[in-house]
Each structure stands twice: as structure tokens, then as C-alpha cells.
Amino acid sequence: MEVVILPDAHAVAVLAADAFEALVRAKPAAVLGLATGSSPLPVYEELARRHRSQGLSFARVRGFGLDEYVGLVPGHPQSYAQVLQHEFAGRLDIDPANVRVPDGTAADLPAACRDYEEAIRACGGVDLQLLGVGTDGHIGFNEPGSSLLSRTRVKTLTEQTRRDNARFFDGPDEVPRHVVTQGLGTILEARHAVLLATGARKAEAVKALVEGPLAAFCPGSVLQLHPHASVLLDEPAAAGLALADYYRQTYADKPAWQRL
């Protein structure tokens, strides 16, 4: 796991966008894992800027969303299919049909989960998976207690997660209680995992996932097992790390040829 501490959230977004750009220029038909929530939005903004100003093309890219709420009507503004269309696909030259999210309206949700796993495999797997982290350490919607080898499935949200996400809805009572999410085992199969965390509210979760024990209580800690995981933090999110100075030194001394 590489931990990179940067001055602010903008620098985090720029570095994450650099990783996307390097991949897409080297492999135009790359498969991207796409997160939602607030942390990835500056990354998508930066990619849209590079598309407009530098001609960065996503025409052959395919994308898979991490998760989706169960039961939201098609076109609901807070469905993650709609969010990714608005924040990502709709601002780039990617075919919207090439961006897929789990089906939270399927009549047979377990079958839809199996189909989603098969679709990822059929594309050759995810090249770069973008991740955020919840204040309780969840990634995707793998809440505390999730199996470290779990696959795409239905999960029940904790009350803390529902409160955290209430800002996107008309209050906590409007937040669905169930979601479909890629599992931790699914996420681990991405060739490169890039996790973003900004702000002091994420500091405790960051400390647990980076320096705590590998434990289902902090699902994000599963990234300690990943052979190529990059954790990009701003200073407030890194405030609880015991080895923060070492991470800064390591990144400052990183060879120029070595990217994330």
C-alpha cells in the first residue's frame, strides 16, 4: 500500500486524475471502476477539464459502478446510475451504454448480482478502481462486518451511513436501507485500487484502514492485502497516522519514473 499525503483536496484530485489519464492513454480500452459520493467528484471534474482542453478521450473505455441503491425508480437523481451519467459519462466522449452499475431494481437481485460479476469478468476485469471511504471505514457499501472475500451482493446500510448520506436526500428517512455493492473480494481483483480521503471527518477511518489491523470491522483495511493500492490523502485526513512523516518522505524520494 502506498500512502500519499498531499496539501489539499485539489491536489488529491489532480493526482488521481493523473493515474486515470496515464492508464487511458496507454490502454484506450481500459476498464474503470467508478465510485460515487463526494470524494470522486473533483476527479471527474478534472478528467472532464482534460477531455475539453487536452483531448483526453474515453471513447473506448468501459466503466463499472461500485454500488447502487435498491428500489430507487429509474432516473431518480440520487441513483448512482444517474449520478455517474451526470458527473462522469455525460461530460466525456464515452458511450453511456459502456457505463454500467448494479441493478437495484431487478426482480431477482441475487441473479442480478451474479450477472454483474460475470460482466466484469467478461470485460477482462477492472484496470483501475476508484474508491472513497466512509466514516466507519466502509468501501463501496461494504459495511463493518463484511466478509473480506465477499462478492457483489445486497447489503443493509448502517444508520451511520444513512445519516452520512442524508445530505443527498430530503433527510435520513428518504435514504434507502438496502444497496447492491461490489464485494471486498471483487474490489481486490482490480489491478490498481486508488482510494481517496479528504477532510478531518475521515481521519479515524483512514488510520484504521492504513495502520490498524486487517479486520472486517474496518472493511477498507482489506486494501492492505492489495498488491497495488494507492491511498491519496489531504493533510486533515492524514492527521491520525503515526507514520505520516515516513509516508511524506517516501513519496518525496519516489523515483521520477515510478508512477502511482
C-alpha positions as CSV (number, residue, x, y, z in Angstrom):
1,M,0.0,0.0,0.0
2,E,1.3,3.4,-1.0
3,V,0.1,6.3,1.2
4,V,0.5,9.7,-0.4
5,I,-0.2,12.8,1.7
6,L,-0.9,16.0,-0.3
7,P,-1.6,19.6,0.8
8,D,-5.3,19.7,0.0
9,A,-8.2,18.0,-1.7
10,H,-7.5,19.6,-5.1
11,A,-4.0,18.1,-5.2
12,V,-5.6,14.7,-4.3
13,A,-8.0,15.0,-7.3
14,V,-5.2,16.0,-9.7
15,L,-3.0,13.1,-8.7
16,A,-5.9,10.6,-9.1
17,A,-6.8,12.1,-12.5
18,D,-3.1,11.7,-13.5
19,A,-3.5,7.9,-12.8
20,F,-6.6,7.8,-14.9
21,E,-5.0,9.7,-17.7
22,A,-1.8,7.6,-17.8
23,L,-3.9,4.4,-17.9
24,V,-6.3,5.6,-20.6
25,R,-3.5,6.9,-22.8
26,A,-1.6,3.7,-22.5
27,K,-4.7,1.5,-22.8
28,P,-7.6,3.3,-24.6
29,A,-10.0,0.4,-24.0
30,A,-9.3,0.4,-20.2
31,V,-11.9,-0.8,-17.8
32,L,-12.5,1.7,-15.0
33,G,-14.2,1.1,-11.6
34,L,-16.2,4.2,-10.7
35,A,-17.1,5.4,-7.3
36,T,-19.8,7.9,-6.3
37,G,-20.2,10.1,-3.2
38,S,-18.4,13.4,-2.7
39,S,-14.8,12.3,-2.8
40,P,-14.6,11.3,-6.5
41,L,-16.4,14.4,-7.9
42,P,-13.3,16.6,-8.1
43,V,-11.6,13.8,-10.0
44,Y,-14.4,13.6,-12.5
45,E,-14.3,17.4,-12.9
46,E,-10.6,17.3,-13.6
47,L,-11.0,14.5,-16.2
48,A,-13.7,16.5,-17.9
49,R,-11.4,19.5,-18.0
50,R,-8.6,17.4,-19.6
51,H,-11.1,16.0,-22.1
52,R,-12.1,19.5,-23.1
53,S,-8.7,21.2,-23.1
54,Q,-6.3,18.3,-23.9
55,G,-8.4,15.9,-26.0
56,L,-8.2,13.1,-23.4
57,S,-10.5,10.5,-24.9
58,F,-12.7,7.9,-23.2
59,A,-14.4,6.7,-26.4
60,R,-13.3,3.1,-25.9
61,V,-13.4,3.0,-22.1
62,R,-15.8,0.8,-20.2
63,G,-16.9,1.6,-16.6
64,F,-18.4,-0.3,-13.7
65,G,-20.0,1.5,-10.8
66,L,-19.2,0.2,-7.3
67,D,-22.8,0.2,-6.0
68,E,-26.4,1.2,-6.3
69,Y,-29.4,1.8,-4.0
70,V,-32.1,-0.8,-4.0
71,G,-35.5,0.4,-5.1
72,L,-34.9,3.9,-6.4
73,V,-37.0,4.5,-9.5
74,P,-35.1,4.8,-12.8
75,G,-33.9,8.3,-13.3
76,H,-34.0,9.2,-9.6
77,P,-31.5,12.0,-9.2
78,Q,-29.7,10.1,-6.4
79,S,-29.5,6.8,-8.1
80,Y,-25.8,6.1,-8.8
81,A,-26.6,5.3,-12.5
82,Q,-27.9,8.9,-12.7
83,V,-25.0,10.3,-10.7
84,L,-22.4,8.7,-12.9
85,Q,-24.2,9.8,-16.1
86,H,-24.3,13.4,-14.8
87,E,-20.9,13.6,-13.3
88,F,-18.8,11.3,-15.5
89,A,-20.2,9.9,-18.8
90,G,-22.2,13.0,-19.7
91,R,-19.1,15.1,-19.6
92,L,-16.9,12.9,-21.7
93,D,-16.9,11.1,-25.0
94,I,-17.7,7.7,-23.5
95,D,-20.7,5.8,-24.8
96,P,-23.2,6.0,-21.8
97,A,-24.1,2.3,-22.6
98,N,-20.5,1.5,-21.7
99,V,-21.0,2.6,-18.1
100,R,-22.8,0.0,-16.0
101,V,-24.0,0.0,-12.4
102,P,-25.5,-2.8,-10.4
103,D,-29.2,-3.2,-11.0
104,G,-31.0,-2.1,-7.8
105,T,-34.5,-2.6,-9.4
106,A,-34.1,-6.2,-10.5
107,A,-36.9,-8.6,-9.7
108,D,-34.2,-11.2,-8.8
109,L,-31.5,-9.3,-7.0
110,P,-29.2,-12.3,-6.3
111,A,-29.3,-13.2,-10.1
112,A,-28.5,-9.5,-11.0
113,C,-25.5,-9.6,-8.7
114,R,-24.2,-12.7,-10.3
115,D,-24.7,-11.2,-13.8
116,Y,-22.8,-8.1,-12.7
117,E,-19.8,-10.2,-11.6
118,E,-19.9,-12.0,-14.9
119,A,-20.0,-8.7,-16.8
120,I,-16.8,-7.5,-15.1
121,R,-15.1,-10.8,-15.8
122,A,-16.2,-10.7,-19.5
123,C,-14.5,-7.3,-19.9
124,G,-11.2,-8.7,-18.6
125,G,-11.5,-7.2,-15.1
126,V,-11.1,-3.7,-13.8
127,D,-7.8,-1.9,-14.5
128,L,-8.2,0.9,-12.1
129,Q,-10.8,1.0,-9.3
130,L,-11.5,4.4,-7.7
131,L,-12.7,4.3,-4.1
132,G,-13.8,6.5,-1.3
133,V,-14.1,5.6,2.4
134,G,-16.9,6.1,4.8
135,T,-16.5,7.5,8.3
136,D,-17.0,3.9,9.6
137,G,-14.3,2.5,7.2
138,H,-16.7,1.1,4.5
139,I,-15.6,1.0,0.9
140,G,-18.3,0.6,-1.7
141,F,-21.2,-0.2,0.6
142,N,-19.3,-3.0,2.4
143,E,-20.3,-2.0,5.9
144,P,-18.4,-3.1,9.0
145,G,-18.6,-6.9,9.4
146,S,-18.5,-7.6,5.7
147,S,-16.6,-10.7,4.6
148,L,-13.2,-9.8,3.3
149,L,-13.8,-12.2,0.3
150,S,-17.4,-11.1,-0.4
151,R,-18.7,-10.7,-4.0
152,T,-21.4,-8.4,-5.4
153,R,-24.5,-8.7,-3.2
154,V,-27.3,-6.9,-1.3
155,K,-26.2,-5.2,1.9
156,T,-28.2,-3.4,4.6
157,L,-26.8,0.1,5.4
158,T,-25.9,1.1,8.9
159,E,-27.7,4.0,10.4
160,Q,-24.5,6.0,10.4
161,T,-24.1,5.6,6.7
162,R,-27.7,6.6,6.1
163,R,-27.2,9.7,8.2
164,D,-24.0,10.5,6.3
165,N,-25.8,10.2,3.0
166,A,-28.9,12.1,4.1
167,R,-27.4,15.3,2.7
168,F,-28.1,13.9,-0.8
169,F,-31.7,13.2,0.0
170,D,-34.6,15.1,1.7
171,G,-33.5,13.8,5.1
172,P,-32.3,10.5,6.5
173,D,-35.8,8.9,6.2
174,E,-35.5,9.1,2.5
175,V,-32.2,7.2,2.2
176,P,-32.8,3.6,1.1
177,R,-32.0,0.9,3.7
178,H,-30.6,-1.6,1.1
179,V,-28.0,-1.4,-1.6
180,V,-26.3,-3.6,-4.1
181,T,-22.5,-3.4,-3.8
182,Q,-19.4,-4.9,-5.3
183,G,-17.9,-7.1,-2.6
184,L,-14.5,-6.7,-1.0
185,G,-13.2,-9.7,-2.9
186,T,-14.4,-8.2,-6.1
187,I,-12.6,-4.9,-5.3
188,L,-9.4,-6.8,-4.5
189,E,-9.4,-8.2,-8.1
190,A,-8.9,-4.7,-9.7
191,R,-5.4,-4.3,-10.9
192,H,-4.9,-0.9,-9.3
193,A,-7.0,0.4,-6.4
194,V,-6.9,4.2,-5.8
195,L,-8.6,5.3,-2.6
196,L,-9.3,9.0,-1.9
197,A,-10.0,10.5,1.5
198,T,-10.2,14.2,2.3
199,G,-11.2,16.1,5.4
200,A,-10.8,15.6,9.1
201,R,-14.0,13.6,9.4
202,K,-12.2,10.7,7.5
203,A,-9.1,10.7,9.7
204,E,-10.2,8.0,12.1
205,A,-11.3,5.7,9.3
206,V,-8.0,6.4,7.4
207,K,-5.9,5.5,10.5
208,A,-7.8,2.2,10.8
209,L,-7.6,1.2,7.2
210,V,-3.9,2.1,6.8
211,E,-2.3,1.3,10.2
212,G,-4.9,-0.7,12.0
213,P,-5.3,-4.5,11.9
214,L,-6.8,-6.2,8.9
215,A,-10.3,-6.7,10.2
216,A,-13.9,-6.9,9.0
217,F,-14.7,-4.1,11.5
218,C,-12.9,-1.7,9.1
219,P,-13.7,-3.0,5.6
220,G,-11.2,-0.6,4.0
221,S,-8.4,-2.4,5.7
222,V,-8.7,-5.1,3.1
223,L,-6.6,-2.9,0.9
224,Q,-3.6,-3.9,3.0
225,L,-3.8,-7.2,1.0
226,H,-3.9,-5.5,-2.4
227,P,-0.7,-5.7,-4.4
228,H,-1.2,-2.3,-5.9
229,A,-3.2,0.1,-3.7
230,S,-2.7,3.8,-3.6
231,V,-4.2,5.8,-0.7
232,L,-4.4,9.6,-1.5
233,L,-5.0,11.9,1.4
234,D,-5.1,15.5,2.2
235,E,-3.5,16.7,5.4
236,P,-6.6,16.7,7.6
237,A,-7.5,13.1,6.6
238,A,-3.9,12.1,7.4
239,A,-3.8,13.7,10.8
240,G,-4.1,10.5,12.8
241,L,-1.4,8.5,11.0
242,A,1.5,7.5,13.2
243,L,3.8,7.1,10.2
244,A,2.8,10.3,8.4
245,D,6.3,11.6,8.2
246,Y,7.6,8.4,6.7
247,Y,4.8,8.4,4.1
248,R,5.8,12.0,3.2
249,Q,9.4,11.1,3.0
250,T,8.8,8.0,0.8
251,Y,6.7,10.0,-1.7
252,A,9.2,12.8,-1.8
253,D,12.0,10.3,-2.6
254,K,10.0,8.4,-5.1
255,P,11.9,7.8,-8.4
256,A,10.7,10.0,-11.2
257,W,9.9,7.0,-13.5
258,Q,7.6,5.4,-10.9
259,R,4.0,6.4,-11.1
260,L,1.2,5.6,-8.7
